[in-house]
């Protein structure tokens, strides 16, 4: 028979065992709910998402820095002295602009057309070169060579001195006839009146059908004039040769009666741009002088 002081053994029923087992998983789930979310290694193995995000941010930052750097380089300017005809201009211009672009800017400063400019910096600068290519630095001196349109147009005008000299010459010629001027008088006195010259008279006649002969030049050589209207040429014949001169190339013809023998003229055919190119013929019958001028200069109609 058992004693009353002994503690009876604890008896756990089957129902209690089942309740104890079912409580375990519930507690684990509750604890897991309290923990912060972590990346699922199955969907993002090794944390690749964070790495890609960092790389994207780094790349974007680098691109922005490169763009800014390129922008700074493109806008970089240099200050230099531009010199044209002893006049100096302070110019600030982009280093990466070309000489062609600089010429366009120079035109606004000086009035010299870009196409007529030469830019000199350590020699002739080519249009396609940039200031950076030429190594232009702050304080450099760049020369401009060229002429404005006004300069070009004024080049064709005679100077005041030339006009004055021409006026004096004209005044002297008015006072003294050609045949009495030193050079011509010397020729006339030396060779005199030709024996075979055509009789002259103070009338006006058309050109004869045959050559006009019986005249001489400054050297005393016999001269005959033949007018080839079908060829638009005048032939100046001498003993040595015959020069076939296109009438369109003759600039002018001047003439004047020989003093004391007004039925004859001395005739100057201008073959070049200046008076020095005049070919002088002496003892031209006066009646043919106007016909010669008009035929050569295109006004006379031959008949």
Secondary structure, 3 states (H helix, E strand, C coil): CCCCCCCCCCCCCHHHHHHHHHHHHHHHHHHHHHCCCCCCCCCCHHHHHHHHHHHHHHHHHHHHHHHHHHHHHHCCEEEEEEEECCEEEEEEEECCCEHHHHHHHHHHHHCCCHHHCEEECCCECCCCCECCCCCCCCCCEEEEECCCHHHHHHHCCCCHHHHHHHHHHHHHHHHCCHHHCHHHHHHHHHHCCCCCCCCCCCCCCCCCCCCEEEEECCCCCEEEEEEECCCCEEEEECCCCEEEEEHHHCCEEEEEEECCEEEEEEEEEECCCCHHHEEEEEEEEHHHHHHHHHHHCCCCCCC
